Amino acid sequence: MRFAVTDEQELLRRTLGAFAARELAPAWLRELDAQGLAPGPALLPKMAALGFTALALPPAYGGLGGGAIDMALMFEELGRHSLAASAILAGATGFGCEALKRQGGEAHKRDCFEKLLRGAWSCAYAAAGPGCDPDAGVATAHALPGDAGYRIDARQLAVSGARDAPCLIVAARSAKHEESLWLFAIEPDAPGIAWPAQQAGGRRGASTVQAVDFNAVRLVPGALLGTRDAAEAAVQAALAHARRIEAASCVGCAQQAIDAAVRYAGERRQFGQPIGKFQAISHLLVDLQVEVDAARSLVYRAAWTADRGGDAATESALAHLAASEALLNTTSQAMRVYGGYGLTMEFDIQRHFRDARWFIVGDGAARSQRDLVARAMGLAR
């Protein structure tokens, strides 16, 4: 395993840093959070113009053919500046993109990927409803085949980024849950789809989790992606891909929180010296850095495994678990450095503190990651 980045990867980092300095001003991000606005339609084309959406695509479709390590680098750097921006890019290059690469028909892929390269396409994934972990293979939507296509029924599926995505990928099984998994590509304004009103507390500058109801939604045969026999494996691989890039975003945000706390500890003075000189503060920040560095290593080990063609499902779950909990702990403990000021809107730590909780209970909840790893260890669920 290499620990040094290539020249191309270092260029990617610098490009992302310049993009963030130009487009992701802290004051603007605070305003988005305050108003709960998601600038996906405006921000995604700018990312596409710099090749960020092309990184995940094969050269045959106009992409750059980047690997899992390249994706991890990109999302770590973007997460270091804005979790909202990383969530917007993940909607374009995450689960849906990977599922289409594996299950989409040639015409469907070329149409969607051409739009993706322009920053005009993203995708949201719908699988589990209330009472189910959003785990690989779980699907609470029911699909009934008929002469004219399929009918989908489901109540309150949890979907990330659904309202802003021009495409929903829905995982469904037969009404009796006996047949293998089906994947469908659906337009979010299809007749029969309803959107119960919800307001998110975390990642308010990105399109967050939204409940979706499918009431006898009729689909033409062309909405089915690939074959039923291959859908289960495609979902597993796409979820592993999504977990890796989300874990990388968590690592980036956690590092941002530590860096900001270190700066604050150097500026804030008590008893005639910076508070960072006190051992209680300095040791706290060192311990957080150790935890984040360990999570980063797991993220890149998972990416390295995926780039070598291995089944990185377990490694990706471990990386997501470690990174999301490192972010949760880092934002919680860093609040101690700021004291009461950490709860004011003047400092971004309060936003990171709120955002971190999304990764514990949102897509790929920590409990689901533990279940997946436990099964890989041979433990009964």
N, C-alpha and C positions, 0 to 999 in steps of 0.2 A: 504494500500500500504506500502510495506517494503522499507526503505531507506538504510538498511544495506545489504551488499552482503554476500552470504554464503561462507563457506570455499572453496567449489569447484569453485565458481566464483572468489574468491581472487587468487586461484591457477592458474586459467585461465589468470588473469591479469599478474601475475608474469611470467608465461610461455611466454606470448606475449612480455613482457618487455625484457626478456632474448633473445628471438628470434630477436627482433628489434636491440638490442645492438650488436648481432652477425652478422646479415644479412643486416641490413639497415643503414649502416654507412653513415653519412651526406655527406661525400665527394663522395661516390658512387652514392647517390641520386642526387647530383648536376650534376654529369657526365651523368647520364641517362637523366636528364632534358635538358642538353646542347645538347645532341645528338639526343633527341627525341626517345630514345630506351625504349621498354617495355619488361621487363625480365620475362614475365608470364611463358613461358615454363620452365625456370630455377627456378623461385621462388615458383610457385604453388606446385610442389612436396614436397618442404621443409615445406611448410605450412601443407600439407596433412599429412606428417610424424608426425607432432605434434598434429594431430587431429582437426585442424581448419576446414577442409572441412567436417569432420564427424559431427561437432556440429549440423548442420542443418538437418541431416538425421534421420529418425526413426530407432530404434534398429533393426527392421525387415530387414533393408537393410545394417546392419553393422554400423549404425550411433550411435551417442551419445544421440539423442533425446533431444537436447537442446531447450529451449524456446526462445521467443522473447527477453526477458531481457538478456539472455545469449548472444544472437547474438548482441544486442546493446552494451553490455560490450566489446565484442570482437572487434567490429568495431570502437568503441570510442577509445580504446587503440591503435589499429592499425592506425587509423587516426591521433592520437597524434604524431606518428612517420613518417608516410608517406601516403599521399592521393593516391599516385600511387599504393602502395602495397594494400591498402584497396580496390581500384578499381579492382585490379586483383583478389582478393578473392571474391569480390562481383560478378564478372563475373561467378564464379563457384557456389556460394551459394545464389545468389540473385534471380532475377525474374525467370530465366529459371529453376532453381532447384525447386522453389515453384510451378511453372506452371506444371512441370512434376509430382510432388507429387500429384497434384490434377487432372490432365488430362491424364497423360501418361498411356499406357498399362503396364501390369505387366512385360512382357519381356523387353519392352523398358526401364522401370524404372530400372530394375535390371542391365541391360547392362550399362546404363549411370551412375548409382550411384556407380557401382563397379569401373568404371574409375575415378569418382569423388573422391572416397576414396584414390586413388593413385595419385591424382593431375594431372590427364591426361584428364580432361573434364571440359569444361566451356560452357557457352551459352550466346548468344546475342539476344536481342529482337528487332524486327522490326515491326513498326505499322504505324506511321504517316509520311507523306511526306511534301513538301513545302506548306505553307499556312494553316497548321493544327497544333493545339496544341497537344503535345504528351500526351493527356489526356486519362484516362481510357475509353475504349470503342471506341476510335477513331481508324479507320483503313482505309487507303486509298489504300491498295492493293486490287486487284480484283481477285477472285478465280472463275474459271468456272469448274464445274464437268463434267466428261465424262466417257465413258465406261472403259478407262484404268487408270483412276485416276483424277487428277486435273491439271489445268493450272493456274499459278500465273503471273500476270502482275502488275508492279508498277514502278514508277519513283522516284528515289532519296529518298528512305526511310532513315530516320536518325537512325543509329544503333550504339550503344556503344559497343566497344570491338569486332566488327564483324570480323576483319581480323585475329585475333588470336584465335577465338573460333571455335571449331570443329562442333558446332551446332548453327543454327539460328532458333529461333521461330518466325514465321511470323503470325501476325493477319490479317485476310482478310475477306472481305464480297463479296457477289455476285456482279456482274457488276452493278446491279440496286440498291445496298445498301438496299435491302429490307429484306434479310434473316438475321438470327442471326449470331453472330460472329463465325468464324472458326479459329482454331489454327493449324499450321503446323510446323513440325520439318524438317529442310532442311539442307543439307550439304553446306557450303559456297562456294564450288567449283563446284556446280551443273551446268550443261550446261544452259546458258541463264542468269547467274548472272554476272553483270559487276560492277567494283569498280572504279568510277571516282576518279581521284587523288585529295587528300586534305591534308593539313598540319594543325595540331592543334596548338593553342597557349597556352592552359592550360592543365594540367595533362599530360605533354609530356613524363613522365616516366611511363605512363600507356597507354593501348590501348584506344584511345579516339573515339569521334563520327566520323563515316564514312558514307558517302552516298553510297547507294546500289541500283542498278537498277535490276529489274526482268523482263526479256524479254522473255515471253512465256515459263517460267520454268515449265517443266513437272514433276509431282509428282505421285508416286504410291499411291494407297489407304492407305497404311500403314503409310504414312507421316502425315495423319490427327490425331491429338491428341484428344482423348475423343469424346464427342458428341457436336454438335452445341448448344444444349440447355444449357449445363453446362459451355461452354467456357467463356461467359461473366462474370460469377461469379468468375471463376478461374483467369481471367485477373485482375479483381478488387482486389482480395486477393493477387495475386502475386505482383501487383504494390504497394499495401500498405506495403507488406513485404520489397520490394526494397526501398521504401521511408524511412522506419524506419532505415535500416542499413546505407543508404546514409546520413541521418540526423545525426546518431551517428558518422559517419566519420567526418562530418563537425564540430560537437562539439569538437571532439578530436583535429582536426587541429586548430580550433580557440583557444583552450586551450594552444596548443603548441605555437601559435603566442604570446599569452599573457605572458606565462612563459618566452619565449625568450626575449620579450621586457622588462620584469621586470629585468632579469639578465643584459641586456644591460644598463638599466637605473641605475643600481647599480654600473656599471663599468665606464660608461662615466661620466667625471667630467667637470663641467664648474663653473666658479666663486668660485673655491675652494671647491666644494662639488659635490657628485653624482647628476645627473640631476633628479633622482627619488625623491630627497628631495624637489624639487620644486612642489608646489601644482598643477600647471597646468598639470604636467606629472602624478603625483600620482592619481589625481582625474580622469584623462582620463583613466588610466588603471583600476581603480576601477569600473568606469561606464561600461567598456568593460566586466569586470568579471561578473557584475550583468546581463548583456545581455546574456552572454554565459551560466551562471547558470540557467537562466530562460528557455533557449532553451533546456538545458539538462533535465530539469524537464518535459518538453513536450515530449521529446523523450522517457523517461522512463514511462511516463503515457501512451503513445501509446503502448509501449511494454507490460506493465502491462494489459492493456485492451485486447490485442491480446492473451496473455497467459491465460486469463480467458474466452476465447471463444467468446468475443464480436466482433462486427463489428467495427474494428479499422480504417476504411478508413478515416473518418474525422480527427480523432486524429493523424493519420500518416501524412496526408496532412498538418495539423497544425504544427507538429513537423518538417517536412521537410522545410516548409516555414520559421519558426522561426530560425532553425539551419543554413540554407543556407544564410539567410540575416544576422544572427549574424556573420557568417564567413566572409561575404562580408564586413560588417562594421568593424569588428575587424582587418582584414588585412589592410583595408584602413586607419583606425585611428592609428594603431600601426606604420605605416610608419612615422608618425609625431615624434615618439620617436627617431627614427634613423636619421631623417632629410635626407640629401642627401645620406648618407651611405646606406639607405634602398633600393636605386635603384641599388646598386652595387651587383655583383654576389657573393661577399664575405659573404653576409647575406641572409639567406633563406626567409626572409620576402617578397622579391620581387617574389619568386616562389609561395608562398602562396597567394600573391596578385593576381597573374595571375590565379592560380588554382581556386580561389574562384568564379571567374566570370563564370566558367563552370557550377556551380550548379544553377546559376540564369537563364541560357538560354539553358542548356543541357537537359538531361532526367529530366522530372518532373519539367519543368520551373515554376518559381514563379507565373506567371500568371495562369498556370493550377491549381496550388494548391489553389490559391484564388478562382478560379471558382468552384472548388470542394467544398470548405468550404462554399461559398456563396449559393450553391444549398442546402447544408445541413441545412443552416439557413433559407431556404424558400425564398431566394432572386432570382429574375429572372436573367438569364444570359444576 
